[in-house]
């Protein structure tokens, strides 16, 4: 499963620099798929929408930090555990119960993002 940040986030920012995929953004900030990845051209998001990796995307959350699920690999391929959860002082980086993903899916995403 991808990791989500709950509304208990205190906006400390500890998680953002720990993400090897640059999948974590401050609330209200637009994001791009190319940031922190080796992606080029177009990319098909999980919802089937194809977007340019250079195109700014709308923030997923306005009030607190958020994780872009299309970029989250739960640190598979980098670390033994999700680093955002490891450094969060209020334990608000948690598995998303609505997005269960296998180790294989996460590993394939990591390879795609960093090929």
N, C-alpha and C positions, 0 to 999 in steps of 0.2 A: 504494500500500500504506500501511497505517497504520504508525506508528512503534511499536516496543517498546523497553522498557528491559531490558537483559540483567542477569543475576545478577552481573555485574562492577560494578554500581552501588555507589558508595562512600557513598551517602546524603548527598551534599553539599547537595542541594536547589537547585542552580543552575538546573535546568530548570523547576521548578514555576512561578515568577513569569513566565517567558518565554512560556508557552502562552496564546495569545489565546482559546482555547476552554475554559480551565480543565479540561483533560482529564488533567492530571498530578496524582497524589496520592501522599502519603507512604505507605509500606508499612503495612498494617493499618488504614488509615483508610477509613471508609465514604464513599461518594460519592453525589452526586445529579446527575441530568441538568440540572436548572435552574441549577446553579452555573456562572456565567460565560456563560450563554446567555440567549436571550429566550424559551425554550420555556415553554409553559403546558399544563396539562391532562395528557393521556396521550401517550406516545411509544412507538412500536414499535421495539424493539431489533433488531439484525441477525439475532438468533436467532429472531425472530418473536414474542417475548414482549412484551406491552403492559404498560407500567408508568407510574405517576404520576411526573411529573418531580420531584415533591416527595419521593418515597419514597427513603429511604436504601437504597443497594445495597451488597452485600458487597464487601469489598476484593478486588481481583484478585490481589494479591500481599501477603504478610504481612511479608517481610523487607527489601524495598527499594522504592523509588519505582516506580510503574506508570502506564501510560497507558490510559485508557478508550477502546477502539477506536471505540465509537459516538460519541465526541466529537472524535476526532482527524481533522483535515483536512490534516495535514502542512503546516499554515500557509497552505494555498491560500486566496487571498482576502485575506491579510494581509501575507505576506512571500514573498520569492523562494525561501527554503529553510526547512526545519523548524528553528525556533529552539532547540528542546531539544537537537538534535544540534550546533548551532552553538556552544552554550555549555558542553556537557558536557566536563569535563576528562579523562575517561577513555574517551571515545568509546563509551559503552554505549547511546546512543539511536540505534537502527539500524532500517532498514526491516524490517517483518515479512514474511518470505518466504512465510508461510502466508496472507497477506491482501493480495493484489494488487488495487489499486483504481486506476481511471483518473482522470485529471485531472477529467473530467466528474463522476464520483461524488463526489470530494472537494469540488468546487465546489458541487454540489447540497447536500451535507451542510452546508457552511459557510453556505449561504443558509438552510437549514432551521433551523440552530442560532441564527442571528442575523437572523431576519426581522422 
